[in-house]
Amino acid sequence: MNKNNNQITGVGFCGLLTLAFIILKILGIIKWSWGWILAPLWIPLSIFIVIIVVIFILAK
């Protein structure tokens, strides 16, 4: 029996963007606050939570 287990793992776009922002912050190239440096992590999560809340409100 031949099982084909294709598994894709990786950091993804948001993770790479966050990593790039952190490196730029540490090197002093950008002077943004840490909230904006980590925005690629929390903005998609916030959008997801808002969508879920809207779905639950509309379902009632």
C-alpha positions in Angstrom: 0.0 0.0 0.0 1.4 3.4 -1.1 0.4 6.2 1.2 1.2 9.7 0.0 1.5 12.0 3.0 2.0 15.5 1.6 2.4 17.9 4.4 3.1 21.6 4.0 4.6 23.4 6.9 6.1 26.8 7.2 6.0 30.2 8.7 3.7 31.9 6.1 3.5 35.4 4.9 2.4 37.0 8.2 5.2 35.3 10.1 7.8 36.3 7.6 6.6 39.9 7.6 6.6 40.0 11.4 10.2 38.6 11.4 11.3 41.2 8.9 9.7 44.0 11.0 11.4 42.7 14.2 14.8 42.6 12.4 14.3 46.1 11.1 13.3 47.3 14.5 16.4 45.7 16.2 18.7 47.2 13.6 17.2 50.7 14.2 16.0 51.1 10.6 12.4 51.6 11.7 11.2 53.4 14.8 7.7 51.9 15.1 6.1 50.9 18.3 6.0 47.2 19.1 2.3 47.1 18.6 2.8 47.9 14.9 5.8 45.6 14.6 3.6 42.7 15.7 0.6 43.9 13.7 0.9 41.1 11.1 0.2 38.7 13.9 -2.7 40.4 15.7 -4.6 42.1 12.7 -5.6 38.8 11.0 -6.6 37.3 14.3 -8.7 40.4 15.1 -10.4 40.2 11.7 -11.2 36.5 12.2 -12.7 37.2 15.6 -14.8 40.0 14.2 -16.1 37.7 11.5 -17.0 35.0 14.0 -18.8 37.5 16.2 -20.8 38.9 13.2 -21.7 35.3 12.1 -23.0 34.5 15.6 -25.0 37.8 15.8 -26.6 37.1 12.4 -27.4 33.5 13.3 -29.6 34.6 16.2 
